Amino acid sequence: MKRHQRNGNIELLRFIFAVCIMLFHADMAFDSGYLGVEFFLILTGYFLGRKICAHRDTEISWTGAFRESTHELLKRYFSIFPYLLPSTVIGFIIQCVINYKTPEAILKSMKFLVGDFLLVQNFALPTDSATGVVWYLGAMLYALWLLYPLLRKAWSAFLYVAPVISLTITGILLYQCGSLNVPNTVLFGWINTGFLRAISAISAGVFLFALQNLFQEHLRQNLLPVQGRVLVTILEILLYVSVFQHMNASADDSGASDGIALFALSAAFFCTVSRQSFSYGLFDNAFCRFLGQFSIPLFLNHYYWVVNRQALLDLMHIQCSDAMTSLAAITLTVLTSTLVMFTGKMIGKQIKKIRQSSIFSGHQFKLSPDTRV
């Protein structure tokens, strides 16, 4: 039977954590739902580690490593951009409607959309943040761009310090800020907390890949005995339950324990990718893979609906219960995300045609022979 590239279990987790983030922003549940961001960053690090590991024996200069890193950044950006574009346009329109912006004010605000598309909010440059999640995209991509050359040039050495990097940054954030709910603030006058979170979680994801790879080599790609697999399965379930329980607790009570929850999340993720749990492959189906794909537009389009839901109702002079207001916001989020998903696929196809055209062939979107990954 043909195996799909995407792991259905991971795709389902993408969707679940995206929903947790949405409910957190909506103040409906998961007061510590911001930890869902750490899951996505760990996942980014895991796949980055897998990519680097496959080419770690290839000699490369620092210039070549940064060239590859830039190519990787552009590739990931152009995979997100088809969904970011319509999401930003819709979010900007919602903002203009709520704030009663005049045509002059709209034109003035439009220039800040450039910052949204360049994902530079973490650099303290002006943005409109129409989607409300620009900080995450910028932190993830630019942290990846910084870490990629280090991994290419010093893979083995980085694995020794990766846990220390992750633990140190997490400790600093918890000590200075009280929790990991610090998307875009500044420490010590110049260090952006969003970048720190991204570097910490991506480093953890890289380390988890290396650990899982070592584990598989030790087992010679074999499965554990049944008793061992049962233990891994139970541990995986208990760890995820503890993570979601922590995320659903009051932020006042759970903030200081974010470090423990992050460790539990990392351990649960390791169980998921270890292939030793009986849950492995259980959700490897078309529906779960669809949910994983849907998590991208859901993440990009939930914020402006759930945060501004009451303001929109007031604008239309509509009164209803909090439950109905929240239900309406989630419904609009799902509808908008569906529209953006299909629109994004069409935009992506056009971008792919442009990138494959003679104008760009062999230029910045294609690696030169001596640096191809």
Rosetta blueprint (number, residue, H / E / L):
1 M L
2 K L
3 R L
4 H L
5 Q L
6 R L
7 N L
8 G H
9 N H
10 I H
11 E H
12 L H
13 L H
14 R H
15 F H
16 I H
17 F H
18 A H
19 V H
20 C H
21 I H
22 M H
23 L H
24 F H
25 H H
26 A L
27 D L
28 M L
29 A L
30 F L
31 D L
32 S L
33 G L
34 Y L
35 L H
36 G H
37 V H
38 E H
39 F H
40 F H
41 L H
42 I H
43 L H
44 T H
45 G H
46 Y H
47 F H
48 L H
49 G H
50 R H
51 K H
52 I H
53 C H
54 A L
55 H L
56 R L
57 D L
58 T L
59 E L
60 I L
61 S L
62 W H
63 T H
64 G H
65 A H
66 F H
67 R H
68 E H
69 S H
70 T H
71 H H
72 E H
73 L H
74 L H
75 K H
76 R H
77 Y H
78 F H
79 S H
80 I H
81 F H
82 P H
83 Y H
84 L H
85 L H
86 P H
87 S H
88 T H
89 V H
90 I H
91 G H
92 F H
93 I H
94 I H
95 Q H
96 C H
97 V H
98 I H
99 N L
100 Y L
101 K L
102 T L
103 P H
104 E H
105 A H
106 I H
107 L H
108 K H
109 S H
110 M H
111 K L
112 F L
113 L H
114 V H
115 G H
116 D H
117 F H
118 L H
119 L L
120 V L
121 Q H
122 N H
123 F H
124 A L
125 L L
126 P L
127 T L
128 D L
129 S L
130 A L
131 T L
132 G L
133 V L
134 V H
135 W H
136 Y H
137 L H
138 G H
139 A H
140 M H
141 L H
142 Y H
143 A H
144 L H
145 W H
146 L H
147 L H
148 Y H
149 P H
150 L H
151 L H
152 R H
153 K H
154 A L
155 W H
156 S H
157 A H
158 F H
159 L H
160 Y H
161 V H
162 A H
163 P H
164 V H
165 I H
166 S H
167 L H
168 T H
169 I H
170 T H
171 G H
172 I H
173 L H
174 L H
175 Y H
176 Q H
177 C H
178 G L
179 S L
180 L L
181 N L
182 V L
183 P L
184 N L
185 T L
186 V E
187 L E
188 F L
189 G L
190 W L
191 I E
192 N E
193 T H
194 G H
195 F H
196 L H
197 R H
198 A H
199 I H
200 S H
201 A H
202 I H
203 S H
204 A H
205 G H
206 V H
207 F H
208 L H
209 F H
210 A H
211 L H
212 Q H
213 N H
214 L H
215 F H
216 Q H
217 E H
218 H H
219 L H
220 R L
221 Q L
222 N L
223 L L
224 L L
225 P L
226 V H
227 Q H
228 G H
229 R H
230 V H
231 L H
232 V H
233 T H
234 I H
235 L H
236 E H
237 I H
238 L H
239 L H
240 Y H
241 V H
242 S H
243 V H
244 F H
245 Q H
246 H H
247 M H
248 N H
249 A L
250 S L
251 A H
252 D H
253 D H
254 S H
255 G H
256 A H
257 S H
258 D H
259 G H
260 I H
261 A H
262 L H
263 F H
264 A H
265 L H
266 S H
267 A H
268 A H
269 F H
270 F H
271 C H
272 T H
273 V H
274 S L
275 R L
276 Q L
277 S L
278 F L
279 S L
280 Y L
281 G L
282 L L
283 F L
284 D L
285 N L
286 A H
287 F H
288 C H
289 R H
290 F H
291 L H
292 G H
293 Q H
294 F H
295 S H
296 I H
297 P H
298 L H
299 F H
300 L H
301 N H
302 H L
303 Y H
304 Y H
305 W H
306 V H
307 V H
308 N L
309 R H
310 Q H
311 A H
312 L H
313 L H
314 D H
315 L H
316 M L
317 H L
318 I L
319 Q L
320 C L
321 S L
322 D H
323 A H
324 M H
325 T H
326 S H
327 L H
328 A H
329 A H
330 I H
331 T H
332 L H
333 T H
334 V H
335 L H
336 T H
337 S H
338 T H
339 L H
340 V H
341 M H
342 F H
343 T H
344 G H
345 K H
346 M H
347 I H
348 G H
349 K H
350 Q H
351 I H
352 K H
353 K H
354 I H
355 R H
356 Q L
357 S L
358 S L
359 I L
360 F L
361 S L
362 G L
363 H L
364 Q L
365 F L
366 K L
367 L L
368 S L
369 P H
370 D H
371 T H
372 R L
373 V L
